[in-house]
Amino acid sequence: MKNKGFTLIELLISAAIIGIISAFTFAGYRHSGRLAELENQTHRIVGEIESVRGMSYSGLDIEHDSGERVEEFTIDFYEDHYVLMDETGESRRGELEKGVHIPENHKRIAFIPPEPEAAFYDLSGEQIDDKFIDIELELRDQDRSKTIRVNKIGLVQILE
């Protein structure tokens, strides 16, 4: 009477095939998770830029302790974080997600009430007279990036 079942070799080959397929699936899942982090961070920063722009719209009502009107609201970008600030000295720091960084260190976007008009600054604090500024976000260990473009009137756009 012949036994109907699997041999040890057939079981080992099946387990090896399942292991290989699982490894490729996990690698693809991890890669897509990292891309989602980059996408989320990009949208979070766009929201922060819009927040600073919104503060500028209401900037006519904000005054220093001395009674002078706040002249500009800024968002500064560093390699691993950003800082939102108004001239009253209040600021809020935002951290970039792990693995996401801004390769071009220190850029500043300043919104000047009441329009608000945007002004751009470089690392040295010199004003940049371009029609727009690009903030690039990159994944550290992958060749993927997203670019946020802000123009002089404060409109924000995400570029691929």
N, C-alpha and C positions, 0 to 999 in steps of 0.2 A: 504494500500500500504506500503510495507516494504522498508525502506531506505537502499541502498547499499553503505556502507562506512566503515571506521575503527572506532572502539570504542576508547575511551581515553586510556583504559588499553592496547590495542594493540599498540597504538602509543608510550606509555611510555616504554613498553617492547622493542620495536624496537629501540628506542633512547638509552636505557641502553645497549643493545647488541652492537650497533655501537660505543658507548663510550668505552666499554671494549676493543673491537678490536682495536680502535684507540690508547688507552693507551699502549697496548702491542706493537703495531707497532712503536710508538714514542720511547718507551724504547729501542727497538732493533736498531732503527736508531741512537739514541744517542750513544749506545755502539759501533756500527760500526764506528761512527765518531771519537770516542776516539781512537779506534785501528788504524784508518787512521792517526791520529796525531802522534802516536808512530812510525808507519811505515815511515812517512815523516821525522820525526826527525832523525830516524836511518839513512836514506839515505842522509840527509843533513850532518850529522857528518862524514859518510864515505867519502863524497865529500870533506869535510874540511881536513880530514886526507890525502887524495890523493893530495890536494892542498899543504899541508906542505911538503909532499914527493916530489912533483914537484919542490917546491922552493929549496929543497935540491939538486936536480939534477942541478939546475942552480947556486948553492951556490958557485961554484968556482969563479964566476964572481962578487960576492958581497963582498964588503970590509967594514970594520969599518972606521971611520974617521981617525984612526991612520994608515990605510993602510993594516992592517992584515986581512986575509981571515976569513969570518964567519965560525965558527966551527960546529954549529948545528942549526937546526930549530926545534922548539918544539910546541906541542899542549898539554895544561894542561886541565884536566877535574875536575870540581868541581860539587857540588850537583845540581846547577841550571844554570850553564853556563860553557863555555869553552873559552880558550884564546890561540890564535895562535901567536907565537912570533919568531923572529929571533934575533940573538945576536947583531944586530945593534940597538936594542931597540924598533923597530917598532912592534906593536902588534895590534891584532884585537880581540874583544870580541864578542862571539856569545851566545845569550840567548837560553835556552831550551824552548820548547813550554809549555804553562801552563798545569800543571798536569803531565808533564814528568820530571823525575829526575834521577840522577845517585846516587844509594844508597851508593856506596863505595866512600867516599870522596877522592879527589885529587890523580890523577894518571897523570903521564907525559910520553909522547912518544916523543923521540928526534930522529931526522933523521940527520945522520952525512954524509956530502958529502965526496967523489963524488959518492959512490956506489948507493944509500944511504943505509947505514946500520941503523937499528933501535935499540935504547937503551930505556929501560923502567925504570921508577923511581916510588917510592911509596911516601906516605904522608911526610915522613921525609927527602926525597931527596936522600935516599939510592938507588943505582942501583939494579934492580931486574934481576937476571941471568936466567930468564926463556926463553924458546924458543918462547913464545908468551905472549901477555897481552890481557885480556878481559875487555871491557868497557860495563857494563850492563846498559841499559836504562829501567826504569819501569814507569808504570802509577801509580800515587800516590794512587788512591782509588780502584784499581783493581789488580787482581793477574795476570797481563800480563807483559811480559818483552821481550826485544830483546837484544842480545849480539853481540857486534862487536869485532872480534878477529883480532889482528895485529901480524904478525910474525916478526922474526928478519930481514928478508930481505924487510919488509915493505908491504907485501901483505895483503890486507884487505878482511875479510870474514864476512858475516852476518850469525849468528847462530840463530836458533829458540829458 
